[in-house]
């Protein structure tokens, strides 16, 4: 049983808003800066979300999606 944990983050790089779409229901979105500090948390119960990242400084961020099925997905995005 292979889980379909596909997801998409766009636009990347972004200057203010990122859209997240997942094939599964997302419980929590955590965003970390490159030194590992948690800079944003958003709790949702949906398979898509729009995040306002205008208040983040320019740079590379790690995004962690915690799904309802227990999976954790990681990716990077760039705020420019």
Secondary structure, 3 states (H helix, E strand, C coil): CCCCCCEEEECCCECCEEEEEEEEEEEEEEEECCCCCEEEEEEEEEEEEEEECCCCCCEEEEEEEEECCCCEEEEEEEEC
